[in-house]
Amino acid sequence: MKIPTDDELATARQLWDYLRLDQQVERAECILVFGGHDLGVARRAVELYRDGLAPRILVSGGPAHVPSGSVFSTEADAIVDVLVRSDVPDAHIYVERLASNTSENFWFSAELLRDLRMSLDCFLIVQKPYCERRTIATAKRRWPEKTVRVASERVTFAQYCDDAIPVSRILSMLAGEILRLESYAKSGLIECGEPVPASLLDAARALQQAGFNGRALAVTTVR
């Protein structure tokens, strides 16, 4: 496992600051929790629910990135376990167990709500801290008619690096997020509004070249 230098950590902090939006949370019709390897989203969802930000929680996440050591087969079930153990009533929790990426989180959540005959227009999405910007950019493409804000675990970059997730993995995720913003915007998958600053793209590529490339975009060979 590669140990980052102080300079690499400083570079990663710049990416972290850009990827986070720190939007003010507002009341919504539904807290929508996107799954992944980090259960911080579950803890933050509990806080928001207890604060009365929304009367219901919809959890979306399939088997792609189940938290390390989890006994559950899907991201959603690992999150629901935290919610239930935190006394969120079962009747206020809805679960989608198929999504494998952010676009599918929106897509399959919409399908579930349609099946439940629930017409909701205002959502507070809970994501990993460094996924906030891409989540909003995806929402603009997938749910342009809905009101969507994003929140994440209230944690600093230093605190996040001191937690259970390996620092090398965090740097890989940050570099991958920056380059996905550029790639997905060019392909029309998301709507960023403004291009990612060139200096941050260069920084992300430098981190990947230094070995933090666990989230590098796959290269497709044209034959």
N, C-alpha and C positions, 0 to 999 in steps of 0.2 A: 504494500500500500504506500503510495507516494505521499511524503510529508511536504506540504507547501511551504515555501519561503515567506518571509515577511512581505516581500514585494508582491508575491502572488496573492497573499491574503488581502493586501491593500487593493490590488486590482479587482479581486472578487467583491470586495466591499463596494466598489464603484458600480459594479454590475447589479448588486443587491439593491443599492439605493435607487437605481433607475427602474428596476423591475417592480418595485413596490410602489403603490399609488397612495397609500394611507388615506383613502377616502373616509369621510365622516359617515358613520353608520346611521341609517335612518329606518324608521318603521317600514315593514314590508308585509306582504301577504304570506310569504313563505321564505324560510331559510333553506337554501339549496346547498348542500354540502357535497363537494367533489372529492372522490376518494383518491387514494395513492398510498405511498409508502409511509407517510407521516401522519400520525394520529393527532397532531396538533390541531388539525381541522375539527376533530370531534370535540376537543376541549373548548375551542373557541365557539363552536355552535352551541354548546351547553351554556356558556356565558351569555350569548346573545339571546337565547331562549329565555333564560332566567331574568334577563333585563327587560323582557316583554317586547322585543323587537319584531317578533312574528308569532302567530299562534300555532304554527306547524313547521315540521322539518322534513324535507325530502332529501334522502341520501342516495347518491348515484356513484356506482363503481363496481366493475366486474373483477375477474381474477388476475388481471394483468400485473398489478403492483401491490400485492397484499403486503402489509407491514411485516418486517422481519420478525420471525418468531411467533407470528400469529397462528392461532389454532383454527382460524376461519378461512373459508375457501374464496371469499370475495372481499374486496376493499370495503364495500358497503356494510357487510355483516360485522367487520371489525369495528367500524365506526358506530354502528347501531349498538353494539355491546357497551361502548363507552357511554352513549346516550342513556341507555336503560339503567346502567349502574349509577348514573348521575340523576336518576329519578325523573327523566323525561317520560311522560306517559306514552305507552305503546300506541294509544289511539291517535296521538299527535305526530307519529312517525310514519313516513312512507318510504318505500325502498325500491330502488332500481338496481339490478345486479348484472347488467350486461356491458355497460360502457367501458371502453378500453382507452379512450382519449377524451380531450376536452370537447371536441365537436360532438362526440357521441354522448357525453354527459348532457349536453343541451338537447340533442335529438331524442334520446331515449327517455329523458325526463319529461319532455313534451308529450311523448307517446303515452307514458304512464298517466300523466294528468288527464289526457284525453280519454283514456280508458276509464278513469275514475270520474269522468264528467265534471272535472274541476276546472273552472275558467279563472286563471290567475294572471295578473298583469304586472305585479310588482315583486321583485325578488332581491334578496340579500344573499349573495353567493359567498360561501366560505371556501377559501383555497389555501394552498401553501403560500407563504409570504412572497416567494420569488415568482409565483405564477399569476400575480394580480394583473399585471399589464396585459398579458396574453389572454387572460380570461375575459377581460372587458373587450378586447379587440375581437375575440371570438363571438361574444354576445352581440356586438354591433352587426356581425355578419349573420349569425344564426337566429337571433331574436330581436331584430331591429325595431319591432313594434312594442316591445316590453320595456319597462323601467328596471334596470339592473344596476346594482352597486356591488362592490366586492369588499370583503373583509378577510383578515387572516389572523393567525395567532399574534398577539402583541409581544414581540420579542426582537431584540437587537441582533445584528449580525454576529457579534461576539457570543451572545447567549446561545444563538442557534448552533454555532460551531462547537459550543461546550456541551451540547446535549448528546443524545444517543446516536445520531446519524454521523457516520464517518466524515471528517472534514474533506477528504479527497472526493467523496461522492457529492458533497455540497458544491464544491468548485466545478465538478463536471456538470451538475444540474444547472448552475448559473450560466456557464458558457453555452450549454446547449439551448437554454431559454433565449438568450440574446440572438443566436443565429437562427433559431426557429421563427422569431419575430420577423426577421428579414425575409426568410425563405417563404413562410406562410403568407405574408403580405403580398409578395410578388406573385404567388400562385392564386391569390384570391380567397384563400381559406379564412383569412381574418382581415379586419379593417382597422389598421393602426392609426390612421390619420396623418401622422408625421413619420418620416423615415427614422430608423434607429441611427443615432450618431455614429459616424464612421470610426471615431476613436474607441467606442465601445465594441464595435464589431471586430476591430483589430485586437482589442484586449481579450475578447472571447476566443479568437483564433489562437492567440499566443498561449492562453491557458490550455487549450486543447493540444497544441504542439508540445507543450511542456509535460503532457501526460494525463491531463484531466479531461479525458475524451470519452468517458463512459456514456455520454448522451450526445455523441456526434451524430449528425444526420447521415443516414445511409446514402451511399453513392450508387446511383443506378447507371449501369453501363448500357449504352445504346448499341444494338447490334444491327 
